[in-house]
Amino acid sequence: MAQQPLYRRGRSTRLLVVGLVTASLVTITLDFRGGKGGPLEAAGEATLSVISPLQRAVSGLLRPVGNFFSSIANIGSLRTENAQLQSDIAELLGDSGDLLSYKRRYEELSKLLRLKESIPVDSRQGRVIAHGLSNNEWLITINLGSRDGVQVNDPVVGPEGLIGHVVKVTGDASDVELILDPDSRVGVRLSDNREVGILAGQRDDELVLELLDPTAEVRPEEPVETSGFVVPGTDLRSIYPANIPVGVVSRVLEDPAALQKDVWVRPNVDFTSLEFVLVLLTAD
């Protein structure tokens, strides 16, 4: 059987819609006039079973058109709701960032408090207010000065361990030389075998452990801490109290022929993100 042209099928659909609407109007009019016991009451139930599928088909044809106009009417409202949702999301993300920042600060201050309790000297808590890293000097500036009892050579620690010592003091601020500075020397010991040595700064490279007994057994990841040693036969003492965490052994290179052992130490402190510090008031 030959397929009907598209325009004929479209015309047939329109005729079907018009016919159903007309039939519905006639049915409603007759049934209304006849009342509940009208002549169409019995036939209505039978007719309904025939007309209902057709009504659903017509409704399916017309529903996309109705939805289209309804969507146009709601565009303004949808845009407003979308903008509000985006604003709420941005606010929640901001709150989340604040919470993470508060959590990080809380954790840092908690570590600093525990470290303070483990060091039996008077101390002052402060904050980093400037970084002065350069090829010649590796310094930070803190918001504590002579008015807070700070003096030159006072050790400075952070939540993770040793930072350096005070090299310049004003009334309200102090410069701190970091242990990364090439001029920095720290008396340290290996926490496991208790061997001692001198830790030298290498700028942004890892620290080098010097004057270590070449026969000492050193393992990677071994913790390193301040020794607080006294130079034998003198009154000289390290400016750093004992048992302050410094870092961990990162590399060990041995040269048996030269009776030499090269040891590198990775600092515990992330010097690029320092915020809170503790100054140990140990200077005379």
MODAKA-V696248 format. One record per pair of residues at least 12 apart in sequence whose ideal C-beta (glycine too) atoms are under 10 Angstrom apart, sorted by the first residue. I is the first residue (numbers start at 0). GAP is how many residues later the second one is. If there is no record, write none. Layout:
i=I gap=GAP
i=I gap=GAP
This chain:
i=12 gap=44
i=12 gap=45
i=12 gap=48
i=15 gap=38
i=15 gap=41
i=15 gap=42
i=15 gap=45
i=16 gap=37
i=16 gap=40
i=16 gap=41
i=16 gap=44
i=16 gap=45
i=18 gap=35
i=19 gap=31
i=19 gap=34
i=19 gap=35
i=19 gap=37
i=19 gap=38
i=20 gap=37
i=22 gap=24
i=22 gap=28
i=22 gap=31
i=23 gap=27
i=23 gap=31
i=25 gap=14
i=26 gap=13
i=26 gap=16
i=26 gap=17
i=26 gap=20
i=26 gap=21
i=26 gap=24
i=27 gap=12
i=29 gap=13
i=29 gap=14
i=30 gap=12
i=30 gap=13
i=103 gap=169
i=103 gap=171
i=104 gap=54
i=104 gap=170
i=104 gap=171
i=106 gap=52
i=107 gap=50
i=107 gap=51
i=107 gap=52
i=107 gap=165
i=107 gap=166
i=107 gap=167
i=107 gap=168
i=108 gap=16
i=108 gap=50
i=108 gap=166
i=108 gap=167
i=109 gap=49
i=110 gap=47
i=110 gap=48
i=110 gap=49
i=110 gap=50
i=110 gap=165
i=111 gap=13
i=111 gap=45
i=111 gap=46
i=111 gap=47
i=111 gap=48
i=111 gap=164
i=111 gap=165
i=111 gap=166
i=112 gap=12
i=112 gap=46
i=112 gap=165
i=113 gap=45
i=114 gap=42
i=114 gap=43
i=114 gap=44
i=114 gap=45
i=114 gap=46
i=114 gap=47
i=114 gap=129
i=114 gap=130
i=114 gap=163
i=115 gap=41
i=115 gap=162
i=115 gap=164
i=117 gap=125
i=117 gap=126
i=117 gap=127
i=118 gap=36
i=118 gap=38
i=118 gap=122
i=118 gap=123
i=118 gap=124
i=118 gap=125
i=118 gap=159
i=118 gap=161
i=118 gap=163
i=119 gap=121
i=119 gap=123
i=120 gap=33
i=120 gap=34
i=120 gap=120
i=120 gap=159
i=120 gap=160
i=120 gap=161
i=121 gap=27
i=121 gap=157
i=121 gap=158
i=121 gap=159
i=121 gap=160
i=122 gap=26
i=122 gap=31
i=122 gap=32
i=122 gap=33
i=122 gap=34
i=122 gap=154
i=122 gap=155
i=122 gap=156
i=122 gap=157
i=122 gap=158
i=122 gap=159
i=123 gap=18
i=123 gap=20
i=123 gap=21
i=123 gap=24
i=123 gap=25
i=123 gap=26
i=123 gap=30
i=123 gap=32
i=123 gap=153
i=123 gap=154
i=123 gap=155
i=123 gap=156
i=123 gap=157
i=124 gap=17
i=124 gap=19
i=124 gap=23
i=124 gap=151
i=124 gap=152
i=124 gap=153
i=124 gap=154
i=125 gap=16
i=125 gap=17
i=125 gap=18
i=125 gap=19
i=125 gap=22
i=125 gap=24
i=125 gap=30
i=125 gap=47
i=125 gap=48
i=125 gap=50
i=125 gap=150
i=125 gap=151
i=125 gap=152
i=125 gap=153
i=126 gap=15
i=126 gap=16
i=126 gap=17
i=126 gap=147
i=126 gap=148
i=126 gap=149
i=126 gap=150
i=127 gap=12
i=127 gap=13
i=127 gap=14
i=127 gap=15
i=127 gap=28
i=127 gap=30
i=127 gap=35
i=127 gap=48
i=127 gap=143
i=127 gap=145
i=127 gap=146
i=127 gap=147
i=127 gap=148
i=127 gap=149
i=128 gap=12
i=128 gap=13
i=128 gap=14
i=128 gap=15
i=128 gap=43
i=128 gap=44
i=129 gap=12
i=129 gap=13
i=129 gap=43
i=129 gap=45
i=130 gap=47
i=130 gap=140
i=130 gap=141
i=130 gap=143
i=131 gap=43
i=131 gap=44
i=131 gap=46
i=132 gap=45
i=132 gap=47
i=132 gap=48
i=132 gap=70
i=132 gap=71
i=132 gap=138
i=132 gap=139
i=133 gap=69
i=134 gap=47
i=134 gap=68
i=135 gap=45
i=135 gap=46
i=135 gap=47
i=135 gap=67
i=136 gap=30
i=136 gap=38
i=136 gap=40
i=136 gap=41
i=136 gap=44
i=136 gap=45
i=136 gap=46
i=137 gap=26
i=137 gap=38
i=137 gap=39
i=137 gap=40
i=137 gap=41
i=137 gap=42
i=137 gap=43
i=137 gap=44
i=137 gap=45
i=137 gap=46
i=137 gap=63
i=137 gap=65
i=137 gap=66
i=137 gap=133
i=138 gap=25
i=138 gap=28
i=138 gap=29
i=138 gap=35
i=138 gap=36
i=138 gap=37
i=138 gap=38
i=138 gap=39
i=138 gap=41
i=138 gap=42
i=139 gap=16
i=139 gap=18
i=139 gap=23
i=139 gap=24
i=139 gap=34
i=139 gap=35
i=139 gap=36
i=139 gap=37
i=139 gap=38
i=139 gap=131
i=139 gap=134
i=139 gap=137
i=140 gap=27
i=140 gap=29
i=140 gap=32
i=140 gap=33
i=140 gap=34
i=140 gap=35
i=141 gap=14
i=141 gap=21
i=141 gap=24
i=141 gap=31
i=141 gap=32
i=141 gap=33
i=141 gap=34
i=141 gap=132
i=141 gap=134
i=141 gap=135
i=141 gap=136
i=141 gap=137
i=142 gap=29
i=142 gap=30
i=142 gap=31
i=142 gap=134
i=143 gap=12
i=143 gap=22
i=143 gap=25
i=143 gap=28
i=143 gap=29
i=143 gap=30
i=143 gap=32
i=143 gap=133
i=143 gap=134
i=143 gap=135
i=143 gap=137
i=144 gap=21
i=144 gap=23
i=144 gap=24
i=144 gap=25
i=144 gap=26
i=144 gap=27
i=144 gap=28
i=144 gap=29
i=144 gap=134
i=145 gap=23
i=145 gap=24
i=145 gap=25
i=145 gap=26
i=145 gap=27
i=145 gap=28
i=146 gap=22
i=146 gap=23
i=146 gap=24
i=146 gap=25
i=146 gap=26
i=147 gap=21
i=147 gap=23
i=147 gap=24
i=147 gap=25
i=147 gap=26
i=147 gap=131
i=147 gap=133
i=148 gap=130
i=148 gap=132
i=148 gap=134
i=149 gap=16
i=149 gap=19
i=149 gap=20
i=149 gap=21
i=149 gap=22
i=149 gap=23
i=149 gap=24
i=149 gap=26
i=149 gap=129
i=149 gap=130
i=149 gap=131
i=149 gap=133
i=150 gap=15
i=150 gap=18
i=150 gap=23
i=150 gap=128
i=150 gap=130
i=150 gap=131
i=150 gap=132
i=150 gap=133
i=151 gap=13
i=151 gap=14
i=151 gap=15
i=151 gap=16
i=151 gap=17
i=151 gap=22
i=151 gap=23
i=151 gap=87
i=151 gap=131
i=152 gap=12
i=152 gap=13
i=152 gap=14
i=152 gap=16
i=152 gap=24
i=152 gap=86
i=152 gap=87
i=152 gap=129
i=152 gap=130
i=152 gap=131
i=153 gap=12
i=153 gap=13
i=153 gap=15
i=153 gap=20
i=153 gap=22
i=153 gap=85
i=153 gap=125
i=153 gap=126
i=153 gap=127
i=153 gap=128
i=153 gap=129
i=154 gap=21
i=154 gap=31
i=154 gap=71
i=154 gap=83
i=154 gap=84
i=154 gap=85
i=154 gap=86
i=154 gap=89
i=154 gap=123
i=154 gap=124
i=154 gap=125
i=154 gap=126
i=154 gap=127
i=154 gap=128
i=155 gap=18
i=155 gap=20
i=155 gap=21
i=155 gap=22
i=155 gap=23
i=155 gap=84
i=155 gap=118
i=155 gap=121
i=155 gap=122
i=155 gap=123
i=155 gap=124
i=156 gap=69
i=156 gap=83
i=156 gap=84
i=156 gap=87
i=156 gap=88
i=156 gap=89
i=156 gap=112
i=156 gap=120
i=156 gap=121
i=156 gap=122
i=156 gap=123
i=157 gap=110
i=157 gap=111
i=157 gap=112
i=157 gap=113
i=157 gap=115
i=157 gap=116
i=157 gap=117
i=157 gap=118
i=157 gap=119
i=157 gap=120
i=158 gap=109
i=158 gap=110
i=158 gap=111
i=158 gap=115
i=158 gap=116
i=158 gap=117
i=158 gap=118
i=158 gap=119
i=159 gap=85
i=159 gap=86
i=159 gap=87
i=159 gap=107
i=159 gap=108
i=159 gap=109
i=159 gap=110
i=159 gap=114
i=160 gap=18
i=160 gap=62
i=160 gap=63
i=160 gap=64
i=160 gap=65
i=160 gap=83
i=160 gap=84
i=160 gap=85
i=160 gap=86
i=160 gap=106
i=160 gap=107
i=160 gap=108
i=161 gap=16
i=161 gap=17
i=161 gap=24
i=161 gap=26
i=161 gap=37
i=161 gap=62
i=161 gap=63
i=161 gap=64
i=161 gap=78
i=161 gap=79
i=161 gap=82
i=161 gap=83
i=161 gap=84
i=161 gap=85
i=161 gap=105
i=161 gap=106
i=161 gap=107
i=162 gap=13
i=162 gap=14
i=162 gap=15
i=162 gap=16
i=162 gap=17
i=162 gap=81
i=162 gap=83
i=162 gap=104
i=162 gap=105
i=162 gap=106
i=162 gap=108
i=162 gap=111
i=162 gap=114
i=162 gap=115
i=162 gap=116
i=163 gap=12
i=163 gap=13
i=163 gap=14
i=163 gap=15
i=163 gap=16
i=163 gap=17
i=163 gap=20
i=163 gap=22
i=163 gap=37
i=163 gap=76
i=163 gap=105
i=163 gap=107
i=163 gap=113
i=164 gap=12
i=164 gap=13
i=164 gap=14
i=164 gap=19
i=164 gap=21
i=164 gap=74
i=164 gap=75
i=164 gap=114
i=164 gap=115
i=164 gap=117
i=164 gap=118
i=165 gap=73
i=165 gap=113
i=165 gap=114
i=165 gap=117
i=166 gap=14
i=166 gap=16
i=168 gap=114
i=173 gap=103
i=173 gap=105
i=175 gap=98
i=175 gap=101
i=175 gap=103
i=176 gap=24
i=177 gap=23
i=177 gap=25
i=177 gap=89
i=177 gap=91
i=177 gap=93
i=177 gap=96
i=178 gap=20
i=178 gap=21
i=178 gap=22
i=178 gap=23
i=178 gap=28
i=178 gap=61
i=178 gap=67
i=178 gap=68
i=178 gap=86
i=178 gap=88
i=178 gap=90
i=178 gap=92
i=179 gap=21
i=179 gap=22
i=179 gap=23
i=179 gap=24
i=179 gap=25
i=179 gap=26
i=179 gap=27
i=179 gap=87
i=179 gap=89
i=179 gap=91
i=180 gap=19
i=180 gap=20
i=180 gap=21
i=180 gap=22
i=181 gap=18
i=181 gap=19
i=181 gap=20
i=181 gap=21
i=182 gap=17
i=182 gap=18
i=183 gap=15
i=183 gap=16
i=183 gap=17
i=183 gap=18
i=183 gap=23
i=184 gap=13
i=184 gap=14
i=184 gap=15
i=184 gap=16
i=184 gap=25
i=184 gap=26
i=184 gap=53
i=185 gap=12
i=185 gap=13
i=185 gap=14
i=185 gap=15
i=185 gap=21
i=185 gap=23
i=185 gap=38
i=185 gap=40
i=185 gap=41
i=185 gap=52
i=185 gap=53
i=185 gap=54
i=185 gap=58
i=185 gap=60
i=185 gap=79
i=186 gap=12
i=186 gap=24
i=186 gap=39
i=186 gap=40
i=186 gap=41
i=186 gap=42
i=186 gap=43
i=186 gap=44
i=186 gap=50
i=186 gap=51
i=186 gap=52
i=186 gap=53
i=186 gap=55
i=187 gap=19
i=187 gap=21
i=187 gap=24
i=187 gap=36
i=187 gap=37
i=187 gap=38
i=187 gap=39
i=187 gap=40
i=187 gap=41
i=187 gap=50
i=187 gap=52
i=187 gap=54
i=187 gap=56
i=187 gap=58
i=187 gap=59
i=187 gap=77
i=188 gap=20
i=188 gap=23
i=188 gap=34
i=188 gap=35
i=188 gap=36
i=188 gap=37
i=188 gap=38
i=188 gap=39
i=188 gap=40
i=188 gap=53
i=188 gap=54
i=188 gap=57
i=189 gap=19
i=189 gap=22
i=189 gap=26
i=189 gap=27
i=189 gap=28
i=189 gap=29
i=189 gap=32
i=189 gap=33
i=189 gap=34
i=189 gap=35
i=189 gap=37
i=189 gap=59
i=189 gap=73
i=189 gap=75
i=190 gap=31
i=190 gap=32
i=190 gap=33
i=190 gap=34
i=190 gap=52
i=190 gap=54
i=190 gap=55
i=190 gap=57
i=190 gap=58
i=191 gap=25
i=191 gap=26
i=191 gap=27
i=191 gap=30
i=191 gap=31
i=191 gap=32
i=191 gap=57
i=192 gap=20
i=192 gap=23
i=192 gap=24
i=192 gap=25
i=192 gap=26
i=192 gap=29
i=193 gap=22
i=193 gap=33
i=194 gap=14
i=194 gap=17
i=194 gap=18
i=194 gap=20
i=194 gap=21
i=194 gap=22
i=194 gap=23
i=194 gap=27
i=194 gap=32
i=194 gap=68
i=195 gap=13
i=195 gap=15
i=195 gap=16
i=195 gap=17
i=195 gap=20
i=195 gap=31
i=195 gap=33
i=196 gap=12
i=196 gap=13
i=196 gap=14
i=196 gap=15
i=196 gap=16
i=196 gap=19
i=196 gap=21
i=196 gap=27
i=196 gap=30
i=196 gap=64
i=196 gap=66
i=196 gap=68
i=197 gap=12
i=197 gap=13
i=197 gap=14
i=197 gap=29
i=197 gap=31
i=197 gap=40
i=198 gap=12
i=198 gap=13
i=198 gap=25
i=198 gap=27
i=198 gap=28
i=198 gap=47
i=198 gap=48
i=198 gap=64
i=198 gap=66
i=198 gap=68
i=199 gap=65
i=200 gap=66
i=201 gap=62
i=201 gap=63
i=203 gap=67
i=203 gap=68
i=204 gap=59
i=205 gap=41
i=205 gap=43
i=205 gap=44
i=205 gap=45
i=205 gap=57
i=205 gap=58
i=205 gap=59
i=205 gap=60
i=205 gap=61
i=206 gap=17
i=206 gap=39
i=206 gap=40
i=206 gap=43
i=206 gap=56
i=206 gap=57
i=206 gap=58
i=206 gap=59
i=206 gap=60
i=207 gap=54
i=207 gap=55
i=207 gap=56
i=207 gap=57
i=208 gap=15
i=208 gap=38
i=208 gap=40
i=208 gap=43
i=208 gap=52
i=208 gap=53
i=208 gap=54
i=208 gap=55
i=208 gap=56
i=209 gap=52
i=209 gap=53
i=211 gap=48
i=211 gap=49
i=211 gap=50
i=211 gap=51
i=212 gap=48
i=213 gap=40
i=213 gap=41
i=213 gap=42
i=213 gap=44
i=213 gap=45
i=213 gap=46
i=213 gap=47
i=213 gap=48
i=214 gap=44
i=214 gap=46
i=215 gap=45
i=215 gap=47
i=216 gap=35
i=216 gap=44
i=217 gap=31
i=217 gap=33
i=217 gap=34
i=217 gap=36
i=217 gap=43
i=217 gap=45
i=218 gap=30
i=218 gap=33
i=219 gap=28
i=219 gap=29
i=219 gap=30
i=219 gap=31
i=219 gap=32
i=219 gap=43
i=219 gap=44
i=219 gap=46
i=220 gap=27
i=220 gap=28
i=220 gap=29
i=220 gap=45
i=221 gap=25
i=221 gap=26
i=221 gap=27
i=221 gap=28
i=221 gap=30
i=221 gap=41
i=221 gap=43
i=222 gap=22
i=222 gap=23
i=222 gap=24
i=222 gap=25
i=222 gap=26
i=222 gap=42
i=222 gap=45
i=223 gap=21
i=223 gap=22
i=223 gap=23
i=223 gap=24
i=223 gap=25
i=223 gap=39
i=223 gap=41
i=223 gap=42
i=223 gap=43
i=223 gap=44
i=224 gap=15
i=224 gap=17
i=224 gap=18
i=224 gap=19
i=224 gap=20
i=224 gap=21
i=224 gap=22
i=224 gap=43
i=225 gap=12
i=225 gap=13
i=225 gap=14
i=225 gap=15
i=225 gap=16
i=225 gap=17
i=225 gap=18
i=225 gap=19
i=225 gap=20
i=226 gap=13
i=226 gap=14
i=226 gap=15
i=226 gap=16
i=226 gap=17
i=226 gap=19
i=227 gap=12
i=227 gap=13
i=227 gap=14
i=227 gap=15
i=227 gap=16
i=228 gap=13
i=236 gap=45
i=238 gap=41
i=238 gap=43
i=238 gap=44
i=239 gap=40
i=239 gap=42
i=240 gap=39
i=240 gap=41
i=243 gap=24
i=243 gap=36
i=244 gap=22
i=244 gap=23
i=244 gap=24
i=245 gap=19
i=245 gap=20
i=245 gap=21
i=245 gap=22
i=245 gap=23
i=246 gap=17
i=246 gap=18
i=246 gap=19
i=246 gap=20
i=246 gap=21
i=246 gap=22
i=247 gap=17
i=247 gap=18
i=247 gap=19
i=247 gap=20
i=248 gap=14
i=248 gap=15
i=248 gap=16
i=248 gap=17
i=249 gap=13
i=249 gap=14
i=249 gap=15
i=249 gap=16
i=249 gap=17
i=250 gap=12
i=250 gap=13
i=250 gap=14
i=250 gap=15
i=251 gap=12
